[in-house]
Amino acid sequence: MVGPQYDFLMNPLGAVRSTFDHAMACGSDPSSFNGRDWGAIDLFRNFLSAHLSQVPVLTTATIRLVKPNTLVRFRGMIQDMLGDEIYVGAFKDGSVWRTNKFMDVNKLMDASHFPMASSADRTIIWERRLLYCVPVPGLNSWAEISRGAVINQCMDLPAEQREKRRRADDESSDMLVSGDDEVQGSPNTKKIRGEQPSIASQSLGAAPEIASSSLNLVPGLDDGKSPPCIVKIYDSPESELKLNDIFEFVGILTSDPELDEDNEDGDLSNGFCEDPLHNFPPSKVPHLHCFIHRKLAVQDLLRNNPIIEPKPDLIKGIREALIRHLTAVLGNDGVAAHFMLLHLLSKVHGRVDAFAVGKLSLNLTSFSKETVSIFGDQLSFVVKNLLPFTHCIPLTVEYLNNASLAPKKNYDTNRLETGVLQLPDCSHLILDETKLEAGTLNSVGVENARLLKYLMECQKMEYDYKYYKMEMPIDVQLLILSEGKSNILPADVILPFHPSAVSCSEVVAAETWEAWRWYLASVKQLPHSIDSEMQKVVENDLVAARQADRSLNPQDLSRWLTMGRLMSLSFGETNLSLEHWQMVKELERLRRERL
């Protein structure tokens, strides 16, 4: 069925219309296609399975050059859900049914140009979901999608037109952040959009002049290399898409200047507009009509991800090399290096009441302002090169008193405004407490300190809806660097840092970094269990430890079990062995000696 007549990259709407026409010719009922595809998506899925690398990547650099109504792909985090949009999905052009699916169209016209006003049987109303997606917070450069040279095939615009867009991109332009996350289908989040009488006459002209200089995101969390994007989702269950998940979307980039005029006319007298896209015209935020989307895991961000099983024989050598490097970076402190490895491997794998099972936050103490500038910077560099999403927070009184950590609902704009701690799972935070000096926390600072403590203890983030708080589960690794034990952030593991030397910077080959990234991402996902014989050994050791030291609490004993699990996984083993349990007990003994 698919042949040369389909140009999926440059004319994807042609494939949509052709498949729709074919379905109509076969006697299909257009009213049955709301939430159901007629074959277009299967065509694109087959094409993309072999040609995904040819699809241009949407970035602030390429948006100026990619033609509208062409196929693009975009990676981002779902920062907000804007509700549903009602649109005219199919309409009769004379006696022939046409479709508006996968395209932006302007508002209703009068009856002389638009049949909807006079005859309801000539139009069919469908729905699509709206997502506001942003660049992945804290995304490190090695984890960015490869942009390559394939973009050139979609940049065949005249040189003077490209130069005009470059000049336009240099101009400052204000942008508003995201929207609300009202319940899907809520009446106040829906907007009817009509269609143009002749779909074939839509312009394939200049791409939208996307403003790239003023993306109103959280400072320090975005790299400015990707624009925010309105993604329109079709025919997909709501459960597949969740706030803060990272997705790759492939779809049609659309542009219609008349839509900007519609937004200007959409204001109500009190300044509130019912249209969730009122502040997101295509000239400022690109719109992408999605064919295919997939949730991304850390493994999907690896440049060279070998499809091999992380077997113990392979894992052992990689682990030894990583431990050696961490030890050198931490001034030959081998104990700190082993705890750092367990920390990097930790993840929340279960929840019991308010307790997040599997987390292992780490507080390295005995830092000074001088040593943190050496070892702290080296450690930060290593973490950024090992993990895809990282962020450093200088914990000062000024920062706590002024930062917006929690996402907040803005009822004036009816949107969710992001916060520093609206992060995807598997993010890593380094909090430098050595910069904290004497001062007074205001009400904002007290609340921010409470939010950080709650995040560390329960791995949950509170979203502020003004009249109530909504808790969102999160999985973030937290590393605190401090002079003494942190009084703000009670970490799971407190370890005095004892460096004995300042090592020279060790040059690590790109292939070695890739091996370490694959190792951390792969062993994290391994299942783990404790057989009955080892369960008895562990239980006896925990009882003996509790009798010897009454200060041990259930959280300490649970942490030992977590460390045992992580120690086994660090060797690629899925069952706790006596050897690895003994290693955990020895690490804990060495740690307590330092305390």
C-alpha positions as CSV (number, residue, x, y, z in Angstrom):
1,M,0.0,0.0,0.0
2,V,2.8,2.4,0.9
3,G,4.7,3.6,-2.1
4,P,6.7,6.5,-3.5
5,Q,3.6,8.7,-3.5
6,Y,4.1,9.2,0.3
7,D,6.7,11.7,1.3
8,F,6.7,11.0,5.1
9,L,9.3,13.6,5.9
10,M,8.3,16.6,3.9
11,N,4.6,16.0,3.3
12,P,3.2,13.8,6.1
13,L,-0.3,15.4,5.8
14,G,-0.4,13.9,2.3
15,A,-0.2,10.4,3.8
16,V,-2.9,11.3,6.4
17,R,-5.3,12.6,3.7
18,S,-4.7,9.7,1.4
19,T,-5.3,7.1,4.0
20,F,-8.4,9.0,5.1
21,D,-9.7,9.2,1.5
22,H,-9.1,5.5,1.1
23,A,-11.0,4.7,4.3
24,M,-13.9,6.8,3.1
25,A,-13.8,5.1,-0.3
26,C,-14.1,1.7,1.5
27,G,-17.3,2.8,3.2
28,S,-16.0,3.7,6.7
29,D,-18.0,6.0,8.9
30,P,-16.0,9.1,9.8
31,S,-17.8,9.5,13.1
32,S,-16.1,6.3,14.3
33,F,-12.6,7.8,14.1
34,N,-12.6,9.9,17.3
35,G,-10.0,8.0,19.4
36,R,-9.4,5.5,16.6
37,D,-6.9,5.6,13.7
38,W,-7.8,4.7,10.1
39,G,-4.4,3.4,9.2
40,A,-2.2,6.5,9.0
41,I,-0.4,5.8,12.3
42,D,0.5,2.3,11.2
43,L,2.0,3.8,8.0
44,F,4.2,6.1,10.0
45,R,5.1,3.5,12.6
46,N,6.4,1.2,9.8
47,F,8.3,4.1,8.2
48,L,9.9,5.2,11.5
49,S,11.0,1.7,12.5
50,A,13.6,2.0,9.7
51,H,14.0,5.7,9.2
52,L,13.8,7.4,12.6
53,S,17.3,8.8,12.3
54,Q,16.2,10.8,9.2
55,V,13.6,12.7,11.1
56,P,14.9,16.2,12.1
57,V,15.2,17.0,15.8
58,L,13.3,20.0,17.1
59,T,15.7,22.4,18.8
60,T,16.0,26.2,19.1
61,A,18.6,26.1,16.3
62,T,16.6,23.9,13.9
63,I,13.2,25.4,14.5
64,R,14.2,28.4,12.4
65,L,14.9,26.2,9.4
66,V,12.5,23.3,9.5
67,K,9.5,23.8,7.3
68,P,6.1,23.8,8.8
69,N,3.8,20.8,8.2
70,T,6.9,18.5,8.0
71,L,7.8,15.5,10.3
72,V,10.0,16.3,13.3
73,R,10.8,14.6,16.6
74,F,11.1,16.2,20.0
75,R,12.3,15.0,23.4
76,G,11.0,16.6,26.5
77,M,9.4,16.4,30.0
78,I,5.7,16.7,30.4
79,Q,5.6,19.9,32.6
80,D,1.9,20.5,32.5
81,M,-1.3,19.0,31.0
82,L,-3.5,21.7,29.5
83,G,-6.7,19.7,29.2
84,D,-8.6,18.7,26.0
85,E,-9.1,20.6,22.8
86,I,-12.3,20.1,20.8
87,Y,-11.9,20.5,17.1
88,V,-13.7,19.8,13.9
89,G,-12.1,16.4,13.0
90,A,-14.0,15.7,9.8
91,F,-16.2,17.9,7.5
92,K,-17.9,17.6,4.2
93,D,-16.3,19.4,1.3
94,G,-19.2,19.2,-1.1
95,S,-20.1,15.6,-1.1
96,V,-16.6,14.4,0.0
97,W,-15.5,13.9,3.6
98,R,-12.2,15.6,4.6
99,T,-10.2,15.5,7.8
100,N,-8.5,18.1,10.0
101,K,-6.7,15.5,12.2
102,F,-3.0,16.2,12.9
103,M,-3.2,19.9,11.9
104,D,-3.9,23.3,13.4
105,V,-6.9,25.2,12.0
106,N,-8.4,28.5,12.7
107,K,-11.7,29.4,14.4
108,L,-15.2,29.2,13.0
109,M,-16.1,31.2,10.0
110,D,-19.5,32.6,9.1
111,A,-22.1,30.4,7.5
112,S,-21.4,31.6,3.9
113,H,-17.9,30.1,4.1
114,F,-18.2,27.4,6.7
115,P,-21.0,24.8,6.7
116,M,-20.8,24.1,10.4
117,A,-22.9,27.1,11.2
118,S,-25.8,25.9,9.1
119,S,-25.6,22.1,9.1
120,A,-24.4,19.9,11.9
121,D,-24.5,16.8,9.8
122,R,-21.6,18.2,7.7
123,T,-19.1,18.3,10.5
124,I,-17.9,15.9,13.2
125,I,-16.4,17.0,16.4
126,W,-13.3,15.2,17.9
127,E,-11.0,15.7,20.9
128,R,-7.3,15.7,21.4
129,R,-5.2,16.2,24.5
130,L,-2.8,19.0,25.0
131,L,0.6,18.7,26.8
132,Y,3.1,21.4,27.6
133,C,6.5,19.9,27.3
134,V,9.8,21.5,28.3
135,P,13.5,20.6,27.8
136,V,14.4,17.9,30.3
137,P,15.6,19.7,33.5
138,G,19.3,19.1,34.2
139,L,19.9,17.1,31.0
140,N,23.6,16.7,30.5
141,S,25.2,17.1,27.0
142,W,26.2,13.5,26.6
143,A,22.6,12.4,26.9
144,E,21.2,14.8,24.3
145,I,19.7,13.2,21.2
146,S,22.1,13.1,18.3
147,R,21.2,15.9,16.0
148,G,23.5,14.9,13.1
149,A,23.3,16.2,9.6
150,V,20.0,14.8,8.6
151,I,18.4,18.1,9.4
152,N,19.9,19.5,6.2
153,Q,17.3,17.7,4.0
154,C,14.6,19.8,5.6
155,M,16.5,23.1,5.4
156,D,16.2,23.8,1.7
157,L,14.9,27.3,2.2
158,P,16.4,30.4,0.4
159,A,19.4,31.9,2.1
160,E,17.8,35.2,2.5
161,Q,14.8,33.6,4.3
162,R,17.1,31.8,6.7
163,E,19.0,35.0,7.5
164,K,15.7,36.8,8.1
165,R,14.8,34.1,10.7
166,R,18.2,34.4,12.3
167,R,17.6,38.1,12.8
168,A,14.1,37.5,14.2
169,D,15.5,34.9,16.7
170,D,17.8,37.6,18.1
171,E,14.9,39.8,19.1
172,S,13.7,39.5,22.6
173,S,10.3,37.9,23.1
174,D,8.3,37.3,26.3
175,M,7.0,33.8,26.9
176,L,4.6,32.5,29.6
177,V,5.1,29.2,31.4
178,S,2.8,26.2,31.1
179,G,-0.8,25.7,31.8
180,D,-3.1,23.9,34.2
181,D,-3.5,20.2,34.9
182,E,-7.2,20.1,35.3
183,V,-9.0,16.8,34.9
184,Q,-9.0,15.7,31.3
185,G,-12.3,16.6,29.6
186,S,-13.1,19.4,32.1
187,P,-15.5,21.8,30.4
188,N,-13.4,24.9,31.2
189,T,-10.4,23.5,29.5
190,K,-12.1,22.8,26.1
191,K,-12.0,25.0,23.0
192,I,-13.7,24.4,19.7
193,R,-11.6,25.0,16.6
194,G,-13.0,24.9,13.1
195,E,-11.4,24.1,9.8
196,Q,-10.5,25.9,6.7
197,P,-12.8,25.0,3.8
198,S,-9.9,23.8,1.6
199,I,-7.3,21.8,3.4
200,A,-5.2,21.3,0.3
201,S,-4.8,25.1,0.0
202,Q,-2.9,25.4,3.4
203,S,0.4,27.1,3.0
204,L,3.7,25.3,3.3
205,G,5.5,28.6,3.7
206,A,7.9,29.9,6.3
207,A,8.5,28.2,9.6
208,P,7.3,29.9,12.7
209,E,9.8,32.4,14.2
210,I,10.2,30.7,17.5
211,A,11.5,32.9,20.2
212,S,14.6,31.3,21.7
213,S,16.0,34.0,23.9
214,S,13.4,34.1,26.6
215,L,12.2,30.6,27.5
216,N,10.6,31.2,30.9
217,L,11.8,28.0,32.5
218,V,13.6,27.4,35.8
219,P,17.0,29.1,35.7
220,G,19.8,26.6,35.6
221,L,17.7,23.6,34.8
222,D,17.3,24.0,31.0
223,D,20.2,24.1,28.6
224,G,18.4,26.4,26.1
225,K,19.1,23.8,23.3
226,S,15.4,22.7,23.0
227,P,12.3,24.9,22.9
228,P,9.2,24.2,24.9
229,C,6.6,22.5,22.8
230,I,2.8,22.1,22.8
231,V,2.2,18.4,21.9
232,K,-1.2,17.4,20.7
233,I,-2.0,13.7,21.5
234,Y,-4.5,11.5,19.6
235,D,-5.9,8.1,20.2
236,S,-3.9,7.3,23.3
237,P,-5.0,6.2,26.8
238,E,-4.6,8.9,29.5
239,S,-2.7,6.5,31.7
240,E,0.2,6.4,29.3
241,L,1.1,10.0,29.9
242,K,2.0,11.3,33.3
243,L,3.4,14.6,34.7
244,N,7.2,14.7,34.7
245,D,7.7,11.7,32.5
246,I,10.2,12.1,29.6
247,F,8.9,11.2,26.2
248,E,10.1,11.2,22.6
249,F,7.4,12.5,20.3
250,V,7.3,12.2,16.5
251,G,4.8,14.2,14.6
252,I,3.9,17.2,12.4
253,L,5.2,20.7,13.2
254,T,2.4,23.1,12.3
255,S,2.2,26.8,11.7
256,D,-0.8,29.0,10.9
257,P,-0.4,32.8,11.3
258,E,-4.2,33.2,11.5
259,L,-4.1,31.2,14.8
260,D,-2.1,34.1,16.4
261,E,-4.9,36.5,15.4
262,D,-7.4,34.1,16.9
263,N,-5.5,34.2,20.2
264,E,-5.6,38.0,20.2
265,D,-9.4,37.9,19.8
266,G,-9.9,35.2,22.5
267,D,-9.5,37.4,25.6
268,L,-12.6,37.9,27.8
269,S,-13.3,41.2,29.4
270,N,-11.8,40.2,32.7
271,G,-8.5,39.2,31.1
272,F,-9.1,35.4,31.5
273,C,-9.2,33.3,28.3
274,E,-10.8,29.9,28.2
275,D,-8.6,28.7,25.5
276,P,-5.7,26.8,27.0
277,L,-3.5,27.7,24.0
278,H,-4.2,31.4,24.3
279,N,-0.6,32.2,25.5
280,F,1.0,29.6,23.3
281,P,0.7,30.7,19.7
282,P,2.8,28.7,17.1
283,S,4.9,31.9,16.5
284,K,6.2,31.6,20.1
285,V,5.8,27.9,21.1
286,P,5.9,25.2,18.4
287,H,2.9,22.9,18.1
288,L,3.5,19.3,17.3
289,H,0.7,16.9,16.3
290,C,2.0,13.5,17.5
291,F,1.8,10.3,15.6
292,I,4.1,8.2,17.8
293,H,5.3,8.7,21.3
294,R,7.4,6.6,23.7
295,K,8.4,7.0,27.3
296,L,12.2,7.2,27.7
297,A,14.3,5.4,30.3
298,V,17.9,6.1,31.1
299,Q,19.0,3.3,28.8
300,D,17.3,5.1,25.9
301,L,19.6,8.1,26.4
302,L,22.9,6.2,26.1
303,R,24.7,6.9,22.9
304,N,25.9,3.3,22.4
305,N,23.6,1.1,24.3
306,P,24.8,-2.5,23.8
307,I,22.0,-5.1,23.9
308,I,23.8,-7.4,26.3
309,E,22.9,-8.9,29.6
310,P,24.8,-7.4,32.6
311,K,26.4,-10.7,33.7
312,P,28.7,-10.8,36.7
313,D,31.8,-11.6,34.7
314,L,31.4,-8.5,32.6
315,I,30.2,-6.3,35.4
316,K,33.2,-7.0,37.7
317,G,35.8,-5.4,35.6
318,I,33.6,-2.3,34.9
319,R,32.9,-2.0,38.7
320,E,36.6,-2.2,39.6
321,A,37.5,0.5,37.1
322,L,34.7,2.8,38.4
323,I,35.7,2.3,42.0
324,R,39.3,3.1,41.2
325,H,38.2,6.4,39.5
326,L,35.9,7.4,42.3
327,T,38.6,6.7,44.8
328,A,41.1,8.9,43.0
329,V,38.5,11.7,42.6
330,L,37.8,11.5,46.3
331,G,41.4,11.9,47.4
332,N,42.1,8.2,47.9
333,D,39.2,7.8,50.3
334,G,38.1,4.3,49.4
335,V,35.3,4.1,51.9
336,A,33.7,7.2,50.5
337,A,34.1,5.8,47.0
338,H,32.2,2.6,47.9
339,F,29.4,4.5,49.6
340,M,29.3,6.8,46.5
341,L,28.8,3.9,44.2
342,L,26.0,2.5,46.3
343,H,24.4,6.0,46.3
344,L,24.6,6.2,42.5
345,L,23.0,2.8,42.2
346,S,20.1,3.6,44.5
347,K,16.5,4.0,43.3
348,V,13.0,3.8,44.8
349,H,11.7,0.4,44.0
350,G,8.8,0.3,46.4
351,R,6.8,2.3,49.0
352,V,5.5,1.2,52.4
353,D,3.2,3.8,53.8
354,A,5.3,7.0,53.8
355,F,8.6,5.2,53.5
356,A,10.3,5.0,50.1
357,V,12.1,1.6,49.9
358,G,15.5,1.7,48.0
359,K,16.6,5.3,48.5
360,L,20.0,6.0,49.8
361,S,20.8,9.7,50.3
362,L,24.4,10.5,51.2
363,N,25.8,13.3,53.4
364,L,29.6,13.7,53.0
365,T,30.8,15.8,55.9
366,S,34.1,17.4,57.0
367,F,34.2,19.6,53.9
368,S,35.4,23.2,54.0
369,K,35.0,26.0,51.5
370,E,38.5,25.1,50.3
371,T,38.2,21.4,50.0
372,V,34.7,21.6,48.4
373,S,36.1,23.7,45.6
374,I,38.5,20.9,44.8
375,F,36.9,17.6,45.6
376,G,33.3,18.9,45.4
377,D,33.9,20.2,41.9
378,Q,35.7,17.0,40.8
379,L,32.8,14.9,42.2
380,S,30.2,17.1,40.5
381,F,32.1,16.6,37.2
382,V,32.1,12.9,37.5
383,V,28.4,12.7,38.5
384,K,27.5,14.9,35.4
385,N,29.3,12.5,33.2
386,L,27.8,9.4,34.7
387,L,24.1,10.3,35.1
388,P,21.8,12.0,32.5
389,F,20.0,14.5,34.8
390,T,22.0,16.4,37.4
391,H,21.7,19.7,39.2
392,C,23.7,21.5,41.9
393,I,22.0,23.7,44.4
394,P,24.0,26.2,46.5
395,L,22.3,26.0,49.9
396,T,22.5,29.5,51.1
397,V,20.1,31.6,53.2
398,E,19.5,33.9,50.2
399,Y,18.7,30.9,47.9
400,L,16.3,29.4,50.3
401,N,14.5,32.7,50.9
402,N,14.0,33.4,47.2
403,A,13.9,30.1,45.3
404,S,10.7,28.7,43.9
405,L,11.2,25.0,44.6
406,A,7.6,23.7,44.5
407,P,5.4,23.9,41.4
408,K,2.5,26.3,42.0
409,K,-0.9,26.7,40.4
410,N,-1.5,30.2,39.0
411,Y,-5.3,30.7,39.0
412,D,-5.0,34.0,37.2
413,T,-3.6,32.2,34.1
414,N,-5.1,28.8,35.1
415,R,-1.7,27.2,34.6
416,L,0.8,25.2,36.6
417,E,4.1,27.2,37.1
418,T,7.1,25.0,37.4
419,G,9.6,24.9,40.3
420,V,13.2,23.8,40.7
421,L,12.1,20.5,42.2
422,Q,9.7,19.5,39.4
423,L,12.1,16.9,38.1
424,P,12.0,13.6,36.2
425,D,12.7,10.4,38.0
426,C,16.4,9.4,38.1
427,S,17.5,13.0,38.6
428,H,20.5,13.6,40.9
429,L,20.8,16.7,43.2
430,I,24.0,17.9,44.8
431,L,23.3,20.3,47.6
432,D,26.4,22.3,48.7
433,E,25.8,23.3,52.4
434,T,29.3,24.6,52.9
435,K,28.0,28.0,51.5
436,L,25.4,28.2,54.2
437,E,26.1,31.1,56.7
438,A,24.3,32.6,59.6
439,G,21.1,34.4,58.6
440,T,17.4,34.5,59.1
441,L,15.0,32.4,57.0
442,N,11.8,34.1,56.0
443,S,8.5,32.3,55.5
444,V,9.6,31.2,52.0
445,G,12.9,29.9,53.3
446,V,11.3,27.9,56.0
447,E,8.9,26.4,53.6
448,N,11.7,25.6,51.1
449,A,13.8,23.9,53.9
450,R,10.7,21.8,54.8
451,L,10.2,20.8,51.2
452,L,13.8,19.7,50.8
453,K,13.6,17.7,54.0
454,Y,10.3,16.1,53.0
455,L,11.8,15.2,49.6
456,M,14.8,13.5,51.2
457,E,12.8,11.6,53.8
458,C,9.7,10.5,51.7
459,Q,10.8,11.0,48.1
460,K,7.7,13.1,47.5
461,M,7.2,16.6,46.2
462,E,4.3,18.8,47.2
463,Y,2.6,20.8,44.4
464,D,1.0,24.0,45.7
465,Y,-2.6,24.5,44.5
466,K,-3.1,27.4,46.9
467,Y,-6.1,25.9,48.6
468,Y,-4.6,22.4,49.0
469,K,-1.3,20.5,48.5
470,M,-1.0,17.6,46.2
471,E,1.8,15.1,46.8
472,M,3.6,13.6,43.8
473,P,6.0,10.6,44.2
474,I,9.4,11.2,42.9
475,D,12.7,9.3,42.7
476,V,15.7,11.7,43.1
477,Q,19.1,10.9,44.4
478,L,20.4,13.5,46.9
479,L,24.0,14.1,47.8
480,I,24.8,16.7,50.5
481,L,28.3,18.2,51.0
482,S,28.6,19.9,54.4
483,E,31.1,20.9,57.1
484,G,29.2,19.0,59.8
485,K,26.1,16.8,59.9
486,S,23.4,18.6,58.0
487,N,20.7,20.0,60.3
488,I,18.4,20.7,57.4
489,L,18.7,17.5,55.4
490,P,18.7,14.3,57.4
491,A,20.5,11.9,55.0
492,D,20.3,8.1,55.1
493,V,24.1,7.8,55.3
494,I,26.3,10.3,57.1
495,L,30.0,9.8,56.3
496,P,33.0,12.1,57.3
497,F,35.1,12.6,54.2
498,H,38.8,11.7,54.8
499,P,40.9,12.6,51.7
500,S,44.6,11.8,51.9
501,A,45.8,13.3,48.6
502,V,44.8,15.6,45.8
503,S,45.0,13.5,42.6
504,C,45.8,14.9,39.2
505,S,42.9,15.0,36.8
506,E,42.7,11.6,35.2
507,V,41.8,11.6,31.5
508,V,38.9,9.1,30.9
509,A,38.3,7.8,27.4
510,A,34.9,8.3,25.9
511,E,34.4,4.5,25.6
512,T,35.1,4.2,29.4
513,W,32.5,6.8,30.3
514,E,30.0,5.0,28.0
515,A,30.8,1.7,29.8
516,W,30.2,3.2,33.2
517,R,27.0,4.8,32.1
518,W,25.7,1.5,30.8
519,Y,26.8,-0.2,34.0
520,L,24.9,2.2,36.3
521,A,21.8,2.2,34.1
522,S,21.7,-1.6,33.6
523,V,22.4,-3.0,37.1
524,K,19.8,-0.6,38.6
525,Q,17.1,-2.5,36.7
526,L,18.1,-6.0,37.8
527,P,15.7,-7.9,40.1
528,H,16.9,-8.8,43.5
529,S,15.9,-11.3,46.2
530,I,17.2,-12.9,49.4
531,D,16.9,-16.7,49.7
532,S,15.7,-18.3,53.0
533,E,19.1,-19.3,54.2
534,M,20.5,-15.7,53.8
535,Q,17.3,-14.3,55.4
536,K,18.1,-16.2,58.6
537,V,21.7,-14.9,58.6
538,V,20.6,-11.3,58.0
539,E,17.9,-11.5,60.7
540,N,20.4,-12.9,63.3
541,D,22.9,-10.1,62.4
542,L,20.3,-7.4,62.7
543,V,19.1,-8.7,66.1
544,A,22.7,-9.0,67.3
545,A,23.5,-5.4,66.1
546,R,20.4,-4.1,67.9
547,Q,21.3,-5.8,71.2
548,A,24.8,-4.4,71.0
549,D,23.7,-0.8,70.1
550,R,20.3,0.3,71.4
551,S,20.6,3.5,69.4
552,L,20.0,1.6,66.2
553,N,16.4,2.2,64.9
554,P,14.3,0.5,62.3
555,Q,15.5,3.0,59.7
556,D,19.1,2.0,60.3
557,L,18.3,-1.7,59.9
558,S,16.3,-1.0,56.7
559,R,19.2,0.9,55.4
560,W,21.5,-2.1,55.9
561,L,19.1,-4.2,53.8
562,T,19.1,-1.5,51.1
563,M,22.9,-1.5,51.1
564,G,23.0,-5.3,50.9
565,R,20.7,-5.1,47.8
566,L,22.8,-2.4,46.2
567,M,26.1,-4.2,47.0
568,S,24.8,-7.3,45.2
569,L,23.6,-5.4,42.2
570,S,26.9,-3.5,42.0
571,F,28.5,-6.9,41.2
572,G,25.6,-7.9,38.8
573,E,24.3,-10.4,41.3
574,T,20.5,-10.8,41.8
575,N,20.7,-12.7,45.1
576,L,22.3,-11.5,48.3
577,S,25.4,-13.6,49.1
578,L,27.2,-14.0,52.4
579,E,30.3,-12.3,50.9
580,H,28.4,-9.2,49.9
581,W,26.6,-9.0,53.2
582,Q,29.9,-9.1,55.0
583,M,31.2,-6.3,52.8
584,V,28.2,-4.2,53.8
585,K,28.8,-4.8,57.5
586,E,32.5,-3.9,57.1
587,L,31.6,-0.7,55.3
588,E,29.2,0.2,58.1
589,R,31.9,-0.6,60.7
590,L,34.4,1.7,59.0
591,R,31.8,4.4,58.7
592,R,30.8,4.3,62.4
593,E,34.5,4.4,63.3
594,R,34.7,7.8,61.6
595,L,31.7,9.1,63.5
